[in-house]
Amino acid sequence: MKIQDGSSYQNTQIQNEHFYAFDEEIVAPADGKVIKIMNGIKDNIPSEMDAENPVGNYVIIEHTSKEYSLLAHLKKNSIQVKIGELVKEGQYIGKCGNSGNSSEPHLHFQVMDSLDLESGKSLRIRFKDGIEPIQGDTVSNVHEYKDTFDEKFDKVENTFDN
C-alpha cells in the first residue's frame, strides 16, 4: 500500500486509479526463477473483494535458497514475465492492482517455504540491510529511478481462507 499524507488514496475511494499504489511498477525482490503465474483476473472495484480467487493475479518466484516469494493482487494482464524465466532482483514483473481478496490496490508480498499456497509456511522476511519487518511496519525504499516513497507491508496467514 502506498501512503501519502496519511492516506492511501486521493479524492475518493471509488476508483482504483485514485489509489496511489494502483498501476505502480512491481519488481522482483531477488534473483530467481518464475514458477507460477496468474494474470487474467479482473481488478475489483474498491471495497469489493473476490473470495473465489484469494491472491488474484500473482507471480511466484523460486530463489536459490529454496524460498519462494509471492507477489499478489497484481493488475489484470500486467505481468510481463513467463513461467521458467530467470529474473534478476529489481526486474520489472508487473503492475500493482486490486485483484483477488483485496479491498483496495496494494501488493501482498510474502516469502514461503513451498510454492503451494495452501500448505506452504510463511517465512520471516529479511532485507539485505538486516531489516526484518513485521505486520504493520512501514518500510521506506529509495529506487534509483523514483523518488522516495513509503509502502506498508502486511504479512498474512499461510492459507487464504474465505
C-alpha positions as CSV (number, residue, x, y, z in Angstrom):
1,M,0.0,0.0,0.0
2,K,1.4,3.4,-0.9
3,I,0.7,6.2,1.6
4,Q,0.9,10.0,1.1
5,D,-0.1,12.4,3.8
6,G,-1.5,9.5,5.9
7,S,-3.9,8.3,3.1
8,S,-3.7,5.5,0.5
9,Y,-5.8,7.4,-2.0
10,Q,-6.6,10.9,-3.3
11,N,-10.0,12.5,-3.8
12,T,-12.3,9.5,-3.3
13,Q,-12.1,5.7,-2.8
14,I,-14.5,4.8,-5.6
15,Q,-11.9,4.1,-8.4
16,N,-8.7,2.1,-8.4
17,E,-7.0,5.0,-10.2
18,H,-7.5,7.2,-7.1
19,F,-5.2,4.9,-5.1
20,Y,-1.5,5.8,-5.1
21,A,-0.4,2.2,-5.4
22,F,-2.6,1.3,-8.3
23,D,-0.6,0.8,-11.6
24,E,2.8,1.3,-9.8
25,E,5.6,-1.0,-11.0
26,I,6.3,-4.2,-9.1
27,V,9.8,-5.6,-9.4
28,A,11.4,-8.9,-8.4
29,P,12.6,-8.9,-4.8
30,A,15.6,-11.1,-5.6
31,D,17.1,-13.3,-8.3
32,G,15.1,-16.4,-9.1
33,K,13.0,-18.5,-11.5
34,V,9.4,-17.7,-12.2
35,I,7.4,-20.8,-11.1
36,K,3.7,-19.8,-11.2
37,I,1.7,-17.0,-12.7
38,M,-2.0,-16.0,-12.8
39,N,-2.6,-12.9,-15.0
40,G,-6.3,-12.8,-16.2
41,I,-8.4,-12.0,-13.1
42,K,-10.2,-8.6,-13.2
43,D,-9.4,-5.9,-10.8
44,N,-12.0,-5.3,-8.1
45,I,-14.0,-2.1,-7.6
46,P,-12.5,-0.7,-4.3
47,S,-14.2,-2.2,-1.2
48,E,-15.5,-5.2,-3.2
49,M,-13.5,-8.4,-2.8
50,D,-13.1,-11.7,-4.8
51,A,-13.0,-14.5,-2.3
52,E,-13.1,-17.1,-5.1
53,N,-9.6,-16.0,-6.1
54,P,-7.9,-15.0,-2.9
55,V,-4.5,-14.0,-4.2
56,G,-5.8,-12.6,-7.5
57,N,-3.2,-12.2,-10.2
58,Y,0.2,-13.3,-8.9
59,V,3.7,-14.4,-9.6
60,I,5.7,-16.9,-7.5
61,I,9.5,-16.8,-7.8
62,E,11.7,-19.7,-6.6
63,H,15.0,-18.4,-5.1
64,T,18.3,-20.3,-4.7
65,S,17.7,-20.9,-1.0
66,K,14.5,-22.9,-1.8
67,E,12.5,-19.9,-0.7
68,Y,9.5,-18.8,-2.7
69,S,8.3,-15.2,-3.0
70,L,4.7,-14.4,-3.7
71,L,3.7,-11.1,-5.3
72,A,-0.1,-11.0,-5.3
73,H,-3.1,-8.7,-6.1
74,L,-1.4,-7.6,-9.4
75,K,-3.2,-5.7,-12.1
76,K,-5.1,-7.7,-14.7
77,N,-2.8,-8.6,-17.7
78,S,0.1,-6.5,-16.4
79,I,2.5,-9.4,-15.7
80,Q,5.4,-9.3,-18.1
81,V,7.4,-12.4,-17.1
82,K,6.9,-16.0,-18.1
83,I,6.9,-19.3,-16.3
84,G,10.5,-20.7,-16.4
85,E,12.0,-17.2,-16.9
86,L,15.1,-16.4,-14.8
87,V,14.6,-12.9,-13.2
88,K,17.1,-10.6,-11.6
89,E,16.5,-8.5,-8.5
90,G,14.8,-5.3,-9.4
91,Q,13.5,-6.6,-12.8
92,Y,10.0,-5.4,-13.8
93,I,7.4,-8.1,-13.0
94,G,4.0,-6.3,-13.5
95,K,1.8,-3.6,-12.0
96,C,0.1,-3.2,-8.7
97,G,-3.6,-3.9,-8.9
98,N,-6.6,-4.8,-6.9
99,S,-7.4,-8.4,-7.9
100,G,-8.4,-11.2,-5.6
101,N,-9.5,-11.0,-2.0
102,S,-8.4,-7.3,-1.8
103,S,-10.4,-4.3,-0.8
104,E,-8.0,-1.7,-2.3
105,P,-4.9,-1.6,-4.5
106,H,-1.8,-2.9,-2.8
107,L,0.9,-5.5,-3.1
108,H,0.7,-8.6,-1.0
109,F,4.3,-9.9,-0.6
110,Q,5.3,-13.0,1.3
111,V,8.1,-15.5,1.4
112,M,7.2,-19.2,1.8
113,D,9.0,-22.5,2.2
114,S,6.9,-24.0,-0.7
115,L,5.2,-22.9,-3.9
116,D,2.0,-24.5,-2.6
117,L,-0.2,-21.5,-1.4
118,E,-2.3,-23.7,0.9
119,S,0.3,-25.9,2.6
120,G,3.4,-23.7,2.4
121,K,4.5,-21.9,5.6
122,S,5.2,-18.2,5.6
123,L,8.8,-17.3,6.4
124,R,10.1,-14.2,8.1
125,I,11.2,-11.5,5.5
126,R,14.8,-10.4,5.8
127,F,16.1,-7.5,3.7
128,K,19.7,-7.2,2.7
129,D,20.3,-4.4,5.2
130,G,19.2,-6.6,8.1
131,I,15.7,-5.1,8.5
132,E,13.0,-7.7,9.3
133,P,9.6,-6.0,9.0
134,I,6.6,-7.3,10.9
135,Q,2.9,-6.7,10.2
136,G,2.1,-3.0,10.4
137,D,5.7,-1.8,9.9
138,T,6.3,1.0,7.4
139,V,9.3,0.4,5.1
140,S,10.9,3.2,3.1
141,N,12.7,2.4,-0.2
142,V,14.7,4.6,-2.5
143,H,14.7,3.4,-6.1
144,E,17.3,4.8,-8.4
145,Y,14.7,5.9,-10.9
146,K,12.0,7.1,-8.5
147,D,11.6,9.5,-5.5
148,T,11.4,8.1,-2.0
149,F,8.1,6.6,-1.1
150,D,6.6,4.7,1.8
151,E,4.9,1.4,1.5
152,K,3.2,-0.6,4.1
153,F,3.8,-4.4,4.0
154,D,1.2,-6.6,5.6
155,K,2.0,-10.2,6.2
156,V,-0.9,-12.5,6.1
157,E,-1.7,-16.0,7.2
158,N,-0.2,-19.0,5.5
159,T,-3.6,-20.0,4.0
160,F,-6.2,-17.9,2.2
161,D,-9.4,-18.9,3.9
162,N,-12.7,-17.4,2.9
